[in-house]
Amino acid sequence: MTREEVYRALEFLHLSGYVLYYGKSARNEELQKIVFTRPRWIIDAIKYVIHERADDDLNDKMRQLRDELDSSGREQLMELQEQGRLCSRLLRSALWKHLKPEEQKALVSLMKAFRLMHETNGEGGGSFCQVCAKNDHASFVVPAMFRDSLDQGYVTPSVWTPKKGAGCRGVVRREYRCSRLESAFLSELQVVWCSTECIRREGRDGSGETMFVEVAAQAVDGIVIQCEESADVEETVVVSVVREEKGDADGGYGESVVRVVGWVHIVNDGVERARTEWPLFNRMVRSIGELEEGTSGLSLRERVPCVDKGGTLLRSVTVDVLNKRTWMSVEGGGRIKASDQLPTSRELDRAAAAAYTLPAVSQDKEVSRGASTQSREDTVQHVSSGGGGRTGDVPRAEGYEMERLLGKGAHGSVWLARHGGERVAVKVCRKGGDVLREYTNMSDAPSHPNLVRVRE
């Protein structure tokens, strides 16, 4: 047979389902040279990589494989199941240990070609274990293993004013729109940041500083990146992607929207003022631009959403317009400072008002529901700030599991917590004696359905 006849025969067998052969239509050169016989083994092998997360949903083979792993292997499997990060050592020595090296190589080429996995090796590192890093082995990101959605705290009550950023000293935003955005765009962006171990901040005097970055969360619809810009400032950037509904009688979908929100907190309790250059946000904006340039046929319309402290969108303008203005007029006759909407050098003041506020109604309802129901037995427990200790911004009190902050006042903060199956409110006091004595006196108050009972 001539070479051309062989190719035609392979194409026929491919169309008939007896083999897999992509020839010149293959998405990468490596795949052009490979013929997969008995395609069923490919499906069986891929199921070890893309599988159910829940223990009860695992098939017997996957459960047996997991039980055979050592502690390090189980940690790597958990990374795959929870974050979509696949260590090369786990893949080749455990998940695909029944395959020959050449079969493993061919399968990697196939999965990469169809974007089922993305290699993270190269500039910036990207290896997910020390052994792979030492031997220069590639690691992978598997988008199909990402969780369906980000933690709601990163996108609610408004994507522009998320709970996780409450109390921040500064916030910047960016929005990109197009008629339709392929899901691979966000996957590629996530690969970039999974491979990025550090970024460089350029100082105003021309000096530079290297900062380590961390992927705090990722899902099918977004990614969260964090870095310590300095000993005083922590920066967080959230990227989320949605497909808008048309909102007309025909239904269906409208434009694809990429939303980027960055905020900064002063994390050093010993300082009142600090400065941010927004290095993480600026690097993310640059990453999106570079990915747009490398994606054929993609054209994103970039806008800056101008949002008030309550999360209401006032207007949306281009970066060029903001750069030319000092103040911007908004609906209702108000004005906003243009520089506050841009990721430029900014001084942060702990004493100043937070960059935005969360709606107080939902919190009031929570407290009201707890106070008005004696059967729920909601109680108050008080903790001096010199006692229980703190882990990050969440206080610790023995026997109490803190859930979320309810509010802050002149004398301390109040947290929703659980104790022995009950919902309780925990008061964390900034000052000791007098405040604690007030709550001690409250313990003698009469029992009533509309009074919160003091426990201790």
Order of alpha helices (4+ residues) and beta strands (2+ residues): alpha-beta-alpha-beta-alpha-alpha-alpha-beta-alpha-beta-alpha-beta-beta-beta-beta-alpha-beta-beta-beta-beta-beta-beta-alpha-beta-beta-alpha-beta-beta-beta-alpha-beta-beta-beta-beta-beta-beta-alpha-beta
